[in-house]
C-alpha cells in the first residue's frame, strides 16, 4: 500500500531538522499506539538523506551497542572505537555533532527501561552539555504510550522538559479512509466502508493488512480477520500486555465487560464479582488512554451519570469477538467465529455507525461540542438522543438519531424526545433534526 496522509507531520519533522542543522540540536518525541505508523512516518520524512537509526531490541547493552556502532560507522562514514555501553556511545555521538550535522533516530525508546534505566540519565547529562553547541536532529519514538509519557512528562524523570516537540500520531481521518478504499476498489458500498472503519479504526497497519489481502467488502474483511493465520488473532493481547504488565487479567476483564455493553461502573463491578475497580478504571482512562469516560452533553464534570467506552475502535472489535470467543480460537474453530461475527455484524455496526457520524461532525470543524444525551431514570423509559452537536456560535444545535436503515426510524417518537430535550436544555438553540443512516456516510 502506498503512503497516505501525514502531510502536517512530515512538514513538521523536516522543519525541525532544518532548525537542528542551522541553529542547534533539537529533540523530537513521536508517540502513538502500536501500528499507528511512527517508524514509517519518520522514514518518509527523512527519505532524502541517510540517518542513524537505532532500534532498541530487548538484548543486553553490550550486544545493542555493537549493532549501533556498525550503524554509526555506515551512516556517518567514520571510524567508531569499540564501545560497550550506551553511556559511552551517546557521548561519542554528541561529540560528533560538534563537527557533523546528522539525524539520530532511536526507535522503541521506552525499551531502555528493560535494559538499563540509567541510560535516560546519561542521555540527559550529555544532551544538556552539548545541545546548544551541536547540530543533531534527535528523534525518539515509542509505542508503549504510558512509558513514553512517563519518560518525558513526569516531573521526576531525567528527560522531563527536554523534548522540543512532541508529536502524537492519530488514526487516519474519515476522508483518508474513504480515499484509500476507493483507490483499491471502485465498487465499495457504504456498508463496506463501515466495516473497514469498524475493524481498523483508521490504524494504518490494519488498513494496510486489509488492502494487501484485497479484503475490502464486509464479508471479505470478516473472513480475513478470522483466518487462522491472521495477525488480528492475538493483536489485542500483544498490543496491551506491555502496557498493563502482570496485572493485565483484571484490565482485560474490565475491557471485555465494556465491549459487551456493560458500560457503567456498577455493571462492571457486578460482572467482576463485586471487585473494587475504581483504581483500574482510572488508570485505563488517564494512564493508558484505552477507555474514555462519557457524560451526557451539558452534564457537569462531577456527575455520576457516566458511561465507559473503549476509545480504540479496533480494540472494541477485538475484545467483543476475539477475546470474547477465546475458547473457539484456542480450539481453532475459526469458521464458527466468522459465522458469529457475520450474524452479529448488523447489531454491532449500528453503534459503530453512530460513532462514525460523531467523528464526521468533529472532523467538519463546524461544532464546538459533540456528544450524546441520556437520562438515567429508574423504572421509566429512558430519553436518549444519539448525537447532539452545538454550533461554534452557540446558536444552532443539531439533534440526530442514527439508524442503519431509514425504515427503522420512528419520527413521532423522535419528535417527543427532541421536544423534551429542547424544553430541558436546548431552549436557546435553533434545532436541526436529522435521521442519519448508512446511506448518508
Secondary structure, DSSP 8 states (H G I E B T S, - for coil): ------HHHHHHHHHHHHHHHHT--EEEEEE-STTS-HHHHHHHHTTTS--EEEE--SS-HHHHHHHHHHHHHHHHTS------SHHHHHHHHHHHTTT-EEEEEEESGGGHHHH-TTHHHHHHHHHHHHGGG-EEEEEEEES-HHHHHHHHHSTTSTTTT--SEEEE-----HHHHHHHHHHH-TT--HHHHHHHHHHHTT-HHHHHHHHHTT--SHHHHHHHHTSTT-TTTTHHHHHHHHHHGGGHHHHHHHHHHHHTT--SHHHHHHHTTS---HHHHHIIIIIS--EEEEE-TT--TT-S-EEEEES-HHHHHHIIIIITTHHHHHTT-HHHHHHHHHHHHHHHHHHHHHHHHHHHHHHHT-EEEEEEEE---TTS---EEEEEEEETTSSEEEEEEE-SSGGG--HHHHHHHHHHHHHHT-TTSEEEEEEE-GGG-
